[in-house]
Each structure stands twice: as structure tokens, then as C-alpha cells.
Amino acid sequence: MLQKFRENWVRPALFFGNNPISLAGGAITTASGVTMIAYWLMEFFGRPNDNPYLGLIFFLLLPALFIAGLALIPVGVIVRRRKLQKAGQIPAEFPKIDFNDHIFRHGVDIVLAATIVNLLVVSVASYRGASYMDSPQFCGQSCHVMHPEYTAYKISAHSHVACVDCHIGSGAQAYFSAKVNGTKQLLEVTFDRYPTPIPSPVESLRPARYTCEGCHTPARFIGEKLLVKSAFADDEKNTETQSVVVLHLGGRDSLSHLTGIHGVHLGHIEYVATDPTRTSIPWVQKRNEDGSETVFTTLPAGSGVPQGERRVMDCIDCHNRAAHTFVTAEDALNRAMAEGAVSPDLPWIHKKSMELLKANYASEAEASVKIPAELVAFYRSEHPEVLAAKAALVKAAGDQLVVLYSQNVFPFMKVTWGTHPNHIGHMDYPGCFRCHDGNHAAKDGTSITQDCSACHNLLVVDEAKPKVLTDLGIQ
């Protein structure tokens, strides 16, 4: 058997393998393999490089070249065999292989060792490539189109959760579907056919029971939550007021009673949205505890179920921007001033900051230059004494305004303040009022409640230094 293997396989392979294509394939495989291994060792012993384009090279491009080089070897063998066969030059007996020749034996040892190394390299490269494509770095940084979403993701409460945990999930089918969708997106970017801004919500996102509920328990009783929001006026002193709200989050209590915002929505609720952002909801169906169903609609009687996207309500119907939140300019500035990042001690800073944040800029780079410069110019011309005494605060405010702008506005993707609505609450966007507007009525005349106290109690609304916070020991 060994003799037949040498004569019928090894000797012909060595004879036909002596051709430019196979030799080039071996060179490509060797070069890419050595480069990949060197990079892996550098990562293992040194500091990993977070440049996304290095990841594309070392985890995707070089492994592809490595495999392509291996594929060229048999291709060259086949091409040379056909060429010699057509010319009638295939020898009756291939050059003899002598294992008694120590040089030949060493050559065979090298080939066997190289084959083992190639298998290991392909295995590790495949694993590293798949892992890299599942990383937030690959999802958010390797493609400029994802810059807005990745920026919001990095500062969100879910920045420690990998993108694939929500957008792909586990299993071969989910992985295959994601890669097919990714290929489609790659073609859109290649041919400059991608949408601006990226459509929201993501229609292919898995249900919350496979994503949110992996960490959060929807039936847990949370109870009440105290919410304090600060706001600053457009006057010279940037007068600060605060609103204090008690949210009835509720849930399922120890007696299995469903209460509060979460509790009420734990039941089976379906709705139909007639617009892509799921803002217009004319039809809602609720399954009651006794198994009956009640339909609430804003349409005339007898209209039936309207045309549109029909969904079973879950977490992301309200928490629709949980990991990619873009806030309004007012909220961003008020939060920055409450935290002191933009000092309220600067006169007129709120009014001027709002003007600068909402101005039109051709790019983020232009905004990063103009916003600080115009803020300094404002104080130099209108309040030179402030600039002289508090130059550091003015500079810090300008830098922070650039940060706020760069976290929420991306001109090249046509994302600006308010582009992506956030359905939590109802102050900046319809949110809760998509259904709780008093217009969704059932056949018996009942309607979806619009009673404010069903979801929250307003303790204080826009009050300066509210006493309730002092009583609670909150500064």
C-alpha cells in the first residue's frame, strides 16, 4: 500500500506541483501565515490594537489570502497536468521517490509539518475571524455608516453588551441570516446605496424574550422610582428649576397582582402601526384575564384591522432606543449644566448654547471648530469681563458643547436632533400618547386611560429649589 501511495499519489503530486501557480500559492500561504502568527503573538504578549482596520486585515483579509494560497496549489497541479496531457508529455513513470535519500526524507518531514501548521492556522484564523465579526469593534467601527449608532452605544447603559447578543443571537440559523443581511449591507455601502439615516426601528430585531429578558426579568416587582429632572431658563442667570416625578413602575407583586407601568403591559397586547417609526398606532387589542379580548381603535366603527405592521407588544416598543439613545438638544444641555460640565455661572450660557447646538454645520469637524470659537466670540463682544474672569469655564463649556453635538448629530448620515424618536415618556415625542391619548375607544365606550396618576405622580413641576428634595435629603 505504501509503495502504491508513493507511485500513484506522492510522485505525481511532486512532479505536477513543480509549476509557477502552485509555487506562488505556497509563497502566498507562507507569507500570510507567518504574518498572522506574528500578529497573534504580538497580541498575546503585548497590548491589543483597537484599530478596526487592522482587525479587517489580520482577521479577515490575511486568512482569506492564506486559504486562497492553499487553493492555488492544487489548481496549479491540475493546470500543469492538463497542459502536459494535451501536449502528450506526461511521463510513463514519474521520477522515483527514494526514502533512503535523507534530503528527500527531510523534505517530506517539512511538508508534513507545514500541513499540520496549515491546519492549525486555518482553525485559529477561522475562530478569530468569526469572533472578530461578532465584536462591537467590527460592528461599529469598521463601517463609517454605523458611526452614529456606535457612538450612542458606547455611552449607553448597555455598552458592555455585545451587539450580536441583541442583533444576531445564538444558533446557526441566526448566524447565517445575519451574515446574509450583512452581505446585503456591504453591497449597499460599496455601491453607495445605503439609507441615510439608518432606518429605525430594526424590523429584523429578535423579540425581547430573546434579548432584553436574558438579563431583565419583566415580571419582577420594581415598585416606585423617583425621577428628578433639572431645567435651565434662557435668562441671564440660567435660572434652574426642577421637576420631581414618582414613576409607578410596578410589576408582579408577591400576591401575583399586576400593577404599575410594567404590570399593566405584561399582559398580551397586540397593536398595528401604520408608519415605519411605529409612532402612529390606530389599533390596539388587549387580552383580558378571563381570556376575552378588547379592541381599542381610533378608526370609525366597522373599519376592522387597519393595514400596517402588526406586533405583539414587548419591551422594545417603549424602550426602543435602549442601547442607541439620541437625546434632544434641551435634554443634553440641561443634563450637562446640572452636572456642571457646562457651568451655570456663565451668564446667558443656556440660551447661547442652544443657539450653537441647533445651528447648521456641514460636518462634525466644522461644528467642533465653530462652536467653541463662536462661544468665545460671544463673551468677548457681549461680556468681556466674564471672558477675562472665567476663561477656563468658557473653554470647558465650548468643549462640552462639541461633545454633546458629536454624540447626537451626524450630518453625513442626516442624523440631527430628534431624528430618532424615543418612545419612553411623552415630553419630547408622542411615546405613551401613541395609545394613551384618550381617543382609542372600545365598542362599549371605554378607552385606554389617559389618567396621569396611572403611571406617575407629579410632586413638583418646574420649581426652583423644591422643598420635597430638601425633605428627602437630595441636593
C-alpha positions in Angstrom: 0.0 0.0 0.0 2.8 2.4 0.8 4.5 1.6 -2.5 1.2 2.3 -4.4 0.7 5.5 -2.5 4.2 6.7 -3.4 3.8 5.8 -7.1 0.2 6.9 -7.7 0.0 10.0 -5.5 3.2 11.3 -4.0 5.4 11.1 -7.1 2.7 12.6 -9.5 1.9 15.4 -6.9 5.6 16.4 -6.7 6.0 16.2 -10.4 2.9 18.3 -11.3 3.4 20.6 -8.3 6.5 22.0 -9.8 4.8 24.9 -11.6 4.6 28.7 -11.1 0.9 28.7 -9.9 1.5 26.1 -7.1 4.7 27.7 -6.1 3.0 31.1 -5.9 0.2 29.6 -3.8 2.8 28.2 -1.4 4.5 31.5 -1.2 1.2 33.4 -0.5 0.2 30.8 2.1 3.6 31.0 3.8 3.8 34.8 3.8 0.2 35.3 5.1 0.6 32.5 7.7 3.8 33.9 9.1 2.3 37.4 9.3 -0.9 36.2 11.0 1.1 34.2 13.6 3.4 37.2 14.3 0.3 39.4 14.9 -1.3 36.8 17.2 1.9 36.6 19.2 2.1 40.4 19.4 -1.5 40.5 20.7 -0.8 37.7 23.2 2.3 39.2 24.7 1.6 42.9 24.1 -1.2 45.3 24.1 -4.1 44.6 21.6 -4.5 47.2 18.9 -8.1 48.6 18.8 -7.8 49.9 15.2 -10.7 48.3 13.4 -8.9 48.2 10.1 -6.1 46.1 11.5 -8.8 43.6 12.5 -10.1 43.6 9.0 -6.6 42.8 7.7 -5.4 40.3 10.2 -8.7 38.5 10.9 -10.4 38.6 7.5 -8.1 39.5 4.7 -5.0 37.5 5.6 -6.9 34.3 6.4 -8.6 34.6 3.0 -5.2 35.0 1.3 -3.9 32.1 3.3 -6.7 29.8 2.1 -6.5 31.2 -1.4 -2.8 30.3 -1.5 -3.6 26.8 -0.4 -6.2 26.5 -3.1 -3.7 27.7 -5.7 -1.5 24.7 -5.1 -4.0 22.0 -6.4 -5.1 24.5 -9.1 -1.6 24.7 -10.4 -1.3 20.9 -10.3 -4.5 20.5 -12.4 -3.4 23.2 -14.9 0.0 21.7 -15.5 -1.4 18.1 -15.8 -3.9 19.2 -18.4 -1.2 21.2 -20.3 1.2 18.2 -20.3 -1.6 15.8 -21.2 -2.7 17.9 -24.2 1.0 18.0 -25.3 1.4 14.3 -24.7 4.3 14.9 -22.4 3.1 13.0 -19.3 5.8 10.5 -18.4 5.0 6.8 -18.3 6.8 6.7 -15.0 7.2 9.6 -12.7 10.6 10.5 -11.1 11.5 8.0 -8.5 10.9 8.8 -4.8 13.6 7.4 -2.6 13.0 7.5 1.1 16.6 6.3 1.6 17.6 9.7 0.5 17.9 11.8 3.7 17.4 15.0 1.8 14.1 13.7 0.4 13.0 12.5 3.8 13.7 15.9 5.3 11.6 17.5 2.5 8.7 15.1 3.3 9.1 16.0 7.0 8.8 19.7 6.2 5.7 19.1 4.0 4.0 17.1 6.8 4.9 19.8 9.4 3.7 22.5 7.1 0.4 20.7 6.6 -0.1 20.4 10.4 0.7 24.1 10.8 -1.6 25.0 8.0 -4.5 23.1 9.6 -3.8 24.8 12.9 -3.5 28.2 11.3 -6.8 27.8 9.3 -8.6 26.6 12.5 -7.3 29.5 14.6 -7.9 32.0 11.8 -11.4 30.8 11.3 -12.2 31.1 15.0 -10.5 34.6 15.3 -12.3 35.8 12.2 -15.7 34.7 13.4 -15.0 36.2 16.9 -13.9 39.5 15.4 -17.0 39.7 13.2 -19.1 39.3 16.4 -17.3 42.1 18.2 -18.7 45.6 18.8 -15.5 47.0 17.2 -16.2 45.3 13.9 -19.9 46.2 14.0 -19.4 49.8 14.9 -16.0 50.9 13.7 -15.2 49.0 10.5 -18.0 50.7 8.6 -18.5 54.5 8.7 -22.2 54.2 8.2 -22.6 52.8 11.7 -20.8 55.7 13.4 -24.0 57.3 14.8 -25.2 54.1 16.3 -21.8 53.1 17.7 -21.3 56.5 19.3 -24.7 56.2 21.1 -23.9 52.6 22.0 -20.6 53.5 23.7 -22.3 55.9 26.1 -25.4 53.9 26.8 -26.1 51.7 29.8 -25.7 48.7 27.5 -22.2 49.5 26.3 -21.0 46.2 28.0 -23.4 44.1 25.9 -22.1 42.8 22.6 -24.0 43.9 19.5 -24.6 40.3 18.5 -26.4 39.5 21.7 -29.3 41.5 20.5 -28.9 41.7 16.8 -28.0 38.1 16.0 -28.5 35.7 18.8 -27.3 32.1 19.1 -27.6 29.2 16.6 -26.5 28.5 13.1 -29.7 29.9 11.5 -29.4 33.3 13.3 -25.7 33.5 12.4 -26.4 32.6 8.7 -29.3 35.1 8.5 -27.1 37.8 10.0 -24.2 37.2 7.5 -26.7 37.3 4.6 -28.0 40.6 5.8 -24.5 41.8 6.4 -23.5 41.0 2.9 -26.5 42.9 1.6 -25.4 45.9 3.7 -21.9 45.6 2.4 -23.1 45.8 -1.2 -25.2 48.9 -0.3 -22.2 50.6 1.2 -19.9 49.5 -1.7 -22.3 51.0 -4.3 -23.3 54.0 -2.2 -26.9 52.8 -1.9 -27.2 52.8 1.9 -30.1 54.7 3.6 -29.4 57.9 5.5 -30.3 57.9 8.3 -30.3 54.2 9.1 -34.0 53.2 9.4 -35.3 52.7 12.9 -36.7 50.5 14.4 -34.8 47.4 13.1 -37.6 45.2 11.8 -35.5 42.1 12.0 -34.6 42.5 15.7 -35.5 39.4 17.7 -38.3 39.6 20.2 -37.5 40.9 23.7 -37.8 37.5 25.3 -34.6 36.5 23.5 -32.8 39.8 24.1 -33.9 42.0 27.0 -35.2 39.2 29.1 -31.9 37.5 29.1 -30.8 40.0 31.7 -34.0 41.7 32.8 -37.0 39.9 34.5 -40.2 41.6 33.2 -42.4 40.1 36.0 -40.2 41.4 38.8 -41.9 43.9 41.1 -39.9 47.1 41.0 -42.4 49.4 42.7 -41.8 53.2 42.6 -39.0 55.2 41.1 -38.2 58.8 42.0 -37.2 60.8 38.9 -35.6 64.3 39.3 -35.1 66.4 36.1 -33.4 69.8 36.1 -34.1 72.5 33.5 -32.4 75.9 32.9 -34.1 79.0 31.6 -32.9 81.3 28.8 -32.3 84.2 31.1 -29.1 85.8 32.2 -28.8 83.8 35.4 -29.8 80.5 33.7 -32.4 80.0 36.4 -32.6 76.4 37.4 -35.9 74.6 38.1 -36.6 71.0 38.9 -39.4 68.6 38.3 -39.9 65.6 40.7 -41.9 62.7 39.5 -42.7 59.3 41.1 -43.0 56.7 38.4 -45.2 53.7 39.2 -43.1 51.0 37.5 -44.8 48.2 39.4 -44.7 44.7 38.0 -46.0 41.5 39.5 -46.0 41.7 43.3 -45.8 38.9 45.9 -49.5 38.3 45.6 -49.2 38.0 41.8 -51.1 41.3 41.3 -50.0 43.2 38.2 -49.6 46.9 38.9 -47.9 49.9 37.5 -46.5 50.6 34.1 -44.7 47.3 33.7 -47.5 45.3 35.3 -50.3 46.6 33.0 -48.2 45.8 29.9 -47.2 42.3 31.0 -50.5 41.1 29.5 -50.8 40.0 25.9 -51.2 43.2 23.9 -51.1 43.5 20.1 -51.1 46.6 18.0 -50.9 47.8 14.4 -48.5 50.6 13.5 -49.2 52.4 10.2 -45.8 54.2 9.9 -42.2 52.9 9.8 -41.3 54.5 13.2 -44.2 52.8 15.0 -45.5 56.3 16.1 -48.9 56.1 14.6 -50.9 53.3 16.3 -54.6 53.4 15.4 -55.5 49.8 16.6 -54.8 48.0 19.9 -56.0 44.6 21.1 -55.7 43.5 24.7 -56.2 40.0 26.1 -58.0 40.2 29.4 -57.5 37.9 32.4 -60.6 35.9 31.6 -59.3 35.1 28.1 -61.6 37.6 26.3 -60.2 40.3 24.0 -60.9 44.0 23.9 -60.1 46.1 20.8 -59.4 49.8 21.1 -59.2 51.9 17.9 -59.3 55.4 16.7 -60.9 54.3 13.4 -64.7 54.5 12.7 -66.8 51.6 13.8 -66.7 48.6 11.5 -63.4 49.6 9.9 -61.7 46.4 11.0 -58.0 45.9 11.4 -56.0 48.6 9.5 -53.2 47.8 7.2 -49.8 48.0 8.8 -47.2 46.2 10.9 -48.9 44.0 13.5 -46.8 43.3 16.6 -47.1 41.7 20.0 -46.1 44.4 22.4 -42.8 43.8 24.3 -40.0 45.8 26.0 -38.7 47.5 22.9 -42.0 49.0 21.9 -41.4 51.6 24.7 -37.6 51.1 25.3 -37.0 51.4 21.6 -33.6 53.2 22.0 -32.2 51.3 25.0 -28.7 50.9 23.6 -28.7 53.7 21.0 -30.3 56.7 22.6 -30.1 60.1 20.9 -31.4 62.9 23.2 -32.9 66.3 22.3 -30.7 69.4 22.5 -32.6 70.6 25.5 -32.1 67.4 27.5 -28.5 67.1 26.6 -27.7 70.7 27.6 -29.8 70.6 30.8 -28.0 67.4 31.9 -24.6 68.9 31.2 -25.4 72.0 33.2 -26.9 70.1 36.1 -23.6 68.1 36.2 -21.5 71.2 36.0 -19.9 70.2 32.7 -21.3 73.5 31.3 -21.2 75.9 34.1 -24.5 77.7 35.0 -22.3 80.5 36.5 -21.7 81.8 32.9 -24.4 84.4 32.1 -26.7 83.5 29.2 -24.9 80.2 28.7 -28.1 78.2 28.2 -29.6 80.5 25.6 -26.3 80.8 23.6 -25.6 77.1 23.9 -28.9 76.2 22.5 -28.3 78.5 19.5 -24.9 76.9 18.9 -26.1 73.3 19.3 -29.1 73.8 16.9 -27.2 75.7 14.2 -26.5 74.0 10.9 -23.0 72.7 10.3 -21.8 70.9 7.2 -19.8 68.3 9.2 -18.8 67.3 12.7 -15.4 68.8 12.0 -16.9 72.2 11.2 -19.0 72.1 14.4 -16.0 71.2 16.5 -14.3 74.4 15.3 -17.2 76.8 15.1 -19.0 76.0 18.4 -16.1 76.9 20.7 -15.0 79.8 18.6 -18.4 81.4 18.4 -18.9 80.9 22.2 -15.7 82.7 22.9 -16.6 85.4 20.4 -20.0 85.9 22.1 -18.4 86.5 25.5 -15.6 88.6 24.0 -18.1 91.0 22.4 -21.0 90.9 24.8 -19.4 90.1 28.2 -15.6 90.7 28.1 -15.4 90.8 31.8 -16.8 87.3 32.0 -14.3 86.0 29.5 -11.5 87.7 31.4 -12.5 86.3 34.8 -13.8 82.9 33.7 -11.9 82.0 30.5 -11.4 78.4 31.7 -15.2 77.9 32.3 -15.9 79.3 28.8 -13.4 77.0 27.2 -14.7 74.0 29.2 -18.3 74.9 28.1 -17.3 75.1 24.5 -15.5 71.7 24.6 -18.5 70.1 26.3 -20.9 71.5 23.7 -18.8 69.9 21.0 -19.1 66.6 22.9 -22.9 67.0 23.1 -23.1 67.8 19.4 -20.9 64.9 18.4 -22.9 62.4 20.4 -26.2 63.3 18.8 -25.7 65.0 15.4 -24.1 63.3 12.3 -24.6 65.5 9.2 -23.2 62.9 6.8 -25.8 60.4 7.9 -28.6 63.1 8.1 -29.0 62.4 11.8 -29.9 65.6 13.8 -31.7 66.5 17.0 -34.9 64.5 17.0 -34.3 62.3 14.0 -34.8 59.1 16.0 -37.8 59.3 18.4 -37.5 57.8 21.8 -40.9 56.3 22.9 -40.1 56.4 26.7 -42.3 59.1 28.2 -44.2 61.7 26.3 -42.5 65.0 26.7 -40.3 65.1 23.6 -42.1 62.6 21.4 -45.6 61.1 21.4 -44.3 58.0 23.3 -47.1 56.9 25.7 -49.6 59.1 23.9 -49.4 56.8 20.9 -52.0 54.8 22.7 -52.9 56.7 25.9 -54.4 59.7 24.0 -58.0 59.2 25.1 -59.0 58.5 21.5 -58.6 54.8 21.5 -62.1 53.5 22.3 -63.7 50.1 22.6 -67.2 49.1 21.4 -68.5 49.5 25.0 -67.3 53.1 25.1 -64.3 52.5 27.4 -61.0 53.9 26.3 -57.3 53.4 27.0 -56.8 55.5 30.1 -55.2 59.0 29.9 -55.2 59.4 33.7 -51.7 60.7 34.5 -51.7 59.2 38.0 -52.0 55.7 36.5 -48.3 55.9 35.5 -46.8 58.6 37.7 -47.4 61.3 40.4 -46.1 64.8 39.7 -44.7 66.0 43.1 -43.1 69.2 41.7 -43.2 70.8 38.2 -40.6 73.4 37.2 -39.9 74.7 40.7 -36.7 76.3 41.9 -35.2 74.5 44.9 -38.2 72.4 45.7 -38.8 71.6 49.3 -39.5 68.0 48.7 -35.9 67.4 47.7 -34.6 69.0 50.8 -37.0 66.9 52.9 -35.7 63.8 51.1 -32.1 64.9 51.7 -31.4 65.2 47.9 -29.3 68.1 46.9 
